[in-house]
Amino acid sequence: MIVTTTAPTPERHRHDRVTRDSETLADSDGAIGLPYRVEGLLGRLERHGDITARQRHDGEEFGRLFRIAHLDPLKAADMRADRGSPEGLPTSAHGSDRARRRVLAAIDALGGHGSPCGSAAWFILGCELSVNAWAVREGWGGKPLRPEVAKGTLIGTLGVLAKHFGI
């Protein structure tokens, strides 16, 4: 058996922190894969000391519930993909309804869809927009939000989610 390892490109390393995952996965040929992990937004904020581990966990929980509830924007299905649930998420209507109720309760706790924190949770944590993309999208008076304001809004959002989820 020939094992080839393809490391991430130097360009990829310049954008985000990339590490070798501690777990193995089956690759597309069914062999043992040694995946790389890219540090996400919440991991980066925690590493820089901007948020706590609890805030990171609750932000990730909101994103997980958002995916279970199938609230993400409509995308074309990958016809090559296995029909199983992604990330081991429940596919039953009961599970998605419960997740939807939890997401909507969290949005209400954040001030509703029209509030800055509700919008940040929906688009950054749920739809996985970058903070900068959300800032441009959410501008007021024809001007985009400044990056510092957008980041502060997200950090405030995570603080409220930590209180709301109480995990």
Secondary structure, 3 states (H helix, E strand, C coil): CCCCCCCCCHHHHHHCCEEECCCCEECCCCCEECCEEECCHHHHHHHCCCCCHHHHHHHHHHHHHHHHCCCCCCCCCCCCCCCCCHHHCCCCHHHHHHHHHHHHHHHHHCCCCCCHHHHHHHHHHHCCCCHHHHHHHCCECCECCCHHHHHHHHHHHHHHHHHHHCC
